[in-house]
Amino acid sequence: MEEIRFISCVRFLIQLIMAETFFVLAWKRKRIFPIRLIGGMAGAFLLSWFVYQIFVGIPGNNPITYTAYYISLFVITLGMMRLCFQVQGKDILFAGVCGYAAQHIGFSLSTIWVEITGVTFGGLGDFVFVRILPYLLVDLLIYVVLIRKYERTSELKDRDIRMMLLSFVILMIVIFVSVLTDRMFLEESRLLRNVLCKVYAIFCSAFSILIAFDLSKQNWMRHENELMENMLHNLKEQQQLSKENINIINIKCHDLKYRISKIPKIEDLEEQKEYIESVKNAISIYDKVV
């Protein structure tokens, strides 16, 4: 991996953080967030330098090594989100996977654009129009189409960690294939490598994002259905209990009417008093039933 330069490591980290930012806008921030953010950014770039130093000394162009290199940088951004936001691990993985997929879509579109048009820039122009702008446009599109629609609803709160891992695996396969075609194969066929393979990467990365979003929505809908079924079940039980209580009350009322009608016929005052007490006891039982 001697041909990798640290500036490419920095660019990748900037692109990835930029994409992940759109997925964390509605998250609950931890205390002293600005300090955490600045410290997290500084720590992320410092750790990326250590990662670069480790991998740049590995000889050859093994795609597994390159994939591990990108995964290491990806993990750094996950740690940065953990430092700054008060969310669960599966939420961090969700934002990380979707952000990485968005970054790879931007990379693929940028590569296709340069290959088809042949337009190149130097210096600042290359950084803005090739390394940043395509990625930013992809991030904004995903934000408008998906994130903004769900960010303040409960539809994306119940995420299945297994599905997040599946989406991550799909994305890693796409990254591996992309590295494989760029570093080892298709060196003679630039059109196949830089256009067709990148179109494939775009579709797979978009599929990874849609899996994460759609399955989160499915989980939310399933949760809502379970709540509705529980409500209906409880309502049915309540109706059954009300019916039984009405029957008990009817029986008690009939019994009270009979007992009250007998009071005037009792001549003995002591016996009448005892009988009235028994009626009161019956009424107290009625109160308990209600």
C-alpha positions as CSV (number, residue, x, y, z in Angstrom):
1,M,0.0,0.0,0.0
2,E,3.0,2.3,-0.5
3,E,1.2,4.3,-3.2
4,I,-1.5,5.6,-0.7
5,R,-0.9,9.2,0.5
6,F,-2.1,10.6,3.8
7,I,-4.0,13.4,2.0
8,S,-6.3,10.7,0.5
9,C,-6.8,9.4,4.0
10,V,-7.9,12.9,5.2
11,R,-10.2,13.4,2.1
12,F,-11.9,10.0,2.8
13,L,-12.4,10.9,6.5
14,I,-13.8,14.3,5.6
15,Q,-16.2,12.8,3.0
16,L,-17.3,10.1,5.5
17,I,-17.9,12.5,8.4
18,M,-19.8,14.8,6.0
19,A,-22.1,12.0,4.9
20,E,-22.7,10.8,8.5
21,T,-23.5,14.3,9.7
22,F,-26.8,14.3,7.8
23,F,-27.9,11.2,9.7
24,V,-27.2,12.6,13.2
25,L,-28.8,16.0,12.9
26,A,-31.8,15.0,15.1
27,W,-29.8,13.0,17.6
28,K,-29.6,14.0,21.3
29,R,-26.3,15.6,22.0
30,K,-24.2,14.9,25.1
31,R,-23.1,17.6,27.5
32,I,-20.4,20.1,26.4
33,F,-21.1,19.0,22.8
34,P,-18.9,21.7,21.1
35,I,-15.9,20.6,23.1
36,R,-16.7,16.9,22.4
37,L,-17.0,17.6,18.7
38,I,-13.8,19.5,18.4
39,G,-12.0,16.9,20.5
40,G,-13.6,14.1,18.5
41,M,-12.5,15.6,15.2
42,A,-9.0,16.1,16.4
43,G,-8.8,12.6,17.7
44,A,-10.3,11.2,14.5
45,F,-7.6,12.8,12.3
46,L,-4.9,11.8,14.8
47,L,-6.1,8.2,14.8
48,S,-6.4,8.2,11.0
49,W,-2.7,9.2,10.9
50,F,-1.8,6.2,13.0
51,V,-3.9,3.9,10.8
52,Y,-2.2,5.4,7.8
53,Q,1.2,4.7,9.3
54,I,0.3,1.1,10.0
55,F,-1.1,0.3,6.6
56,V,1.2,2.3,4.4
57,G,4.1,0.0,5.3
58,I,2.2,-3.1,4.2
59,P,3.6,-4.2,0.7
60,G,1.5,-5.1,-2.3
61,N,-2.0,-4.2,-3.4
62,N,-4.0,-6.9,-1.6
63,P,-7.7,-5.9,-1.7
64,I,-8.2,-7.4,1.8
65,T,-5.6,-5.0,3.2
66,Y,-7.3,-2.0,1.5
67,T,-10.7,-3.1,2.8
68,A,-9.3,-3.4,6.3
69,Y,-7.8,0.1,5.9
70,Y,-11.1,1.7,5.0
71,I,-12.9,-0.2,7.7
72,S,-10.4,1.1,10.3
73,L,-11.2,4.6,9.3
74,F,-14.9,3.9,9.3
75,V,-14.6,2.6,12.9
76,I,-12.9,5.8,13.9
77,T,-16.0,7.8,12.8
78,L,-18.2,5.4,14.8
79,G,-16.2,6.2,17.9
80,M,-16.5,9.9,17.2
81,M,-20.3,9.6,17.1
82,R,-20.3,7.6,20.4
83,L,-18.3,10.4,22.0
84,C,-20.6,13.2,20.9
85,F,-24.2,11.8,20.9
86,Q,-26.4,10.1,23.5
87,V,-27.7,7.2,21.4
88,Q,-27.6,3.4,21.2
89,G,-24.9,1.4,19.4
90,K,-27.3,0.2,16.7
91,D,-28.2,3.8,15.9
92,I,-24.5,4.6,15.5
93,L,-24.1,1.6,13.3
94,F,-27.1,2.7,11.3
95,A,-25.7,6.2,10.7
96,G,-22.2,4.8,10.0
97,V,-23.4,2.3,7.4
98,C,-25.7,4.7,5.6
99,G,-23.0,7.4,5.7
100,Y,-20.4,5.1,4.3
101,A,-22.8,4.0,1.6
102,A,-23.5,7.6,0.7
103,Q,-19.8,8.3,0.6
104,H,-19.2,5.4,-1.8
105,I,-22.0,6.6,-4.1
106,G,-20.3,10.0,-4.2
107,F,-17.0,8.4,-5.0
108,S,-18.5,6.3,-7.8
109,L,-20.3,9.2,-9.3
110,S,-17.2,11.3,-9.2
111,T,-15.2,8.6,-10.9
112,I,-17.8,8.1,-13.6
113,W,-17.9,11.9,-14.2
114,V,-14.1,12.2,-14.6
115,E,-13.9,9.1,-16.8
116,I,-16.7,10.1,-19.2
117,T,-16.0,13.9,-19.4
118,G,-12.3,13.8,-19.1
119,V,-12.5,17.0,-17.1
120,T,-9.8,17.4,-14.5
121,F,-9.0,20.2,-12.1
122,G,-5.9,21.0,-10.2
123,G,-5.3,22.0,-6.6
124,L,-8.3,23.7,-4.9
125,G,-10.5,23.0,-8.0
126,D,-10.0,19.3,-7.7
127,F,-10.7,19.3,-4.0
128,V,-14.0,21.3,-4.4
129,F,-15.4,19.9,-7.6
130,V,-14.2,16.3,-7.5
131,R,-13.5,15.5,-3.9
132,I,-16.3,17.4,-2.1
133,L,-19.1,18.7,-4.3
134,P,-20.3,15.3,-5.7
135,Y,-20.4,13.8,-2.2
136,L,-22.2,16.8,-0.8
137,L,-24.9,16.6,-3.6
138,V,-25.4,12.9,-2.8
139,D,-25.7,13.6,0.9
140,L,-28.3,16.4,0.3
141,L,-30.3,14.1,-2.0
142,I,-30.5,11.3,0.6
143,Y,-31.3,13.9,3.3
144,V,-34.2,15.3,1.2
145,V,-35.6,11.9,0.0
146,L,-35.2,9.8,3.2
147,I,-33.8,11.4,6.3
148,R,-35.9,14.5,6.5
149,K,-39.1,12.4,6.1
150,Y,-38.4,10.3,9.1
151,E,-35.9,12.1,11.3
152,R,-38.5,13.4,13.8
153,T,-40.9,10.5,13.8
154,S,-40.8,7.2,15.6
155,E,-40.6,5.2,12.5
156,L,-36.9,4.8,12.6
157,K,-36.4,4.3,16.3
158,D,-36.9,0.5,16.5
159,R,-33.9,-0.8,14.5
160,D,-33.0,-4.4,14.2
161,I,-29.3,-4.8,14.9
162,R,-29.3,-8.0,12.7
163,M,-30.5,-6.0,9.7
164,M,-28.0,-3.3,10.4
165,L,-25.2,-5.9,10.3
166,L,-26.6,-7.3,7.1
167,S,-26.6,-3.9,5.5
168,F,-23.0,-3.5,6.7
169,V,-21.9,-6.8,5.2
170,I,-23.5,-5.9,1.9
171,L,-21.6,-2.6,1.9
172,M,-18.3,-4.2,2.8
173,I,-18.7,-6.6,-0.1
174,V,-19.3,-3.7,-2.4
175,I,-16.2,-1.9,-1.0
176,F,-14.1,-5.1,-1.5
177,V,-15.3,-5.6,-5.1
178,S,-14.6,-2.0,-5.8
179,V,-11.0,-2.2,-4.4
180,L,-10.5,-5.5,-6.2
181,T,-11.4,-4.1,-9.6
182,D,-9.4,-0.9,-9.0
183,R,-6.2,-2.5,-7.7
184,M,-5.9,-6.0,-9.3
185,F,-8.3,-6.4,-12.2
186,L,-9.6,-4.5,-15.2
187,E,-6.5,-2.3,-15.4
188,E,-6.7,-2.3,-19.2
189,S,-10.4,-1.6,-19.5
190,R,-10.9,1.8,-17.9
191,L,-14.5,2.0,-19.1
192,L,-15.5,-1.2,-17.5
193,R,-13.6,-0.4,-14.3
194,N,-14.5,3.3,-13.9
195,V,-18.0,3.3,-15.3
196,L,-19.8,-0.1,-15.3
197,C,-18.3,-1.3,-12.0
198,K,-19.0,2.0,-10.4
199,V,-22.7,1.9,-11.6
200,Y,-22.9,-1.5,-9.9
201,A,-21.4,0.0,-6.7
202,I,-23.9,2.8,-6.8
203,F,-26.9,0.4,-7.0
204,C,-25.5,-1.8,-4.2
205,S,-24.7,1.1,-1.9
206,A,-28.2,2.6,-2.5
207,F,-29.6,-0.9,-1.8
208,S,-27.7,-1.0,1.5
209,I,-29.2,2.4,2.5
210,L,-32.7,1.3,1.5
211,I,-32.4,-1.9,3.5
212,A,-31.5,0.1,6.6
213,F,-34.4,2.6,6.2
214,D,-37.1,0.1,5.0
215,L,-36.4,-2.5,7.6
216,S,-36.5,0.2,10.3
217,K,-39.9,1.3,9.0
218,Q,-41.0,-2.3,8.9
219,N,-40.0,-2.8,12.5
220,W,-41.9,0.4,13.5
221,M,-45.0,-0.9,11.7
222,R,-44.8,-4.3,13.3
223,H,-44.5,-2.6,16.7
224,E,-47.6,-0.5,16.0
225,N,-49.5,-3.6,15.0
226,E,-48.5,-5.3,18.2
227,L,-49.7,-2.4,20.2
228,M,-53.0,-2.3,18.3
229,E,-53.5,-6.0,18.8
230,N,-52.9,-5.7,22.6
231,M,-55.3,-2.8,22.8
232,L,-58.0,-4.8,21.0
233,H,-57.4,-7.8,23.2
234,N,-57.6,-5.6,26.4
235,L,-60.8,-4.0,25.1
236,K,-62.3,-7.4,24.5
237,E,-61.4,-8.5,28.0
238,Q,-62.9,-5.3,29.4
239,Q,-66.1,-5.8,27.5
240,Q,-66.4,-9.4,28.9
241,L,-65.7,-8.2,32.4
242,S,-68.3,-5.4,32.1
243,K,-70.9,-7.9,30.9
244,E,-70.2,-10.2,33.9
245,N,-70.4,-7.2,36.3
246,I,-73.7,-6.1,34.8
247,N,-75.1,-9.6,35.4
248,I,-73.9,-9.5,39.0
249,I,-75.4,-6.1,39.6
250,N,-78.7,-7.2,38.2
251,I,-78.8,-10.1,40.5
252,K,-77.8,-7.9,43.5
253,C,-80.5,-5.4,42.6
254,H,-83.2,-8.1,42.4
255,D,-82.0,-9.4,45.8
256,L,-82.1,-5.9,47.4
257,K,-85.6,-5.2,46.1
258,Y,-86.8,-8.5,47.7
259,R,-85.0,-7.8,51.0
260,I,-86.3,-4.2,51.2
261,S,-89.8,-5.2,50.6
262,K,-89.7,-7.5,53.6
263,I,-88.6,-4.8,56.1
264,P,-92.1,-3.4,56.8
265,K,-93.4,-6.9,57.5
266,I,-90.9,-7.4,60.4
267,E,-92.6,-6.4,63.6
268,D,-89.7,-7.1,66.0
269,L,-87.5,-4.0,66.1
270,E,-84.4,-6.0,67.0
271,E,-85.0,-8.4,64.2
272,Q,-85.8,-5.5,61.9
273,K,-82.5,-3.9,62.8
274,E,-80.5,-7.0,62.1
275,Y,-82.2,-7.4,58.8
276,I,-81.4,-3.8,57.9
277,E,-77.7,-4.5,58.7
278,S,-77.8,-7.5,56.3
279,V,-79.2,-5.2,53.6
280,K,-76.3,-2.8,54.2
281,N,-73.8,-5.7,53.9
282,A,-75.4,-6.5,50.6
283,I,-75.0,-2.9,49.4
284,S,-71.3,-3.0,50.5
285,I,-70.8,-6.1,48.3
286,Y,-72.4,-4.2,45.5
287,D,-70.0,-1.3,45.9
288,K,-67.1,-3.8,45.7
289,V,-68.4,-5.2,42.5
290,V,-68.7,-1.8,40.9
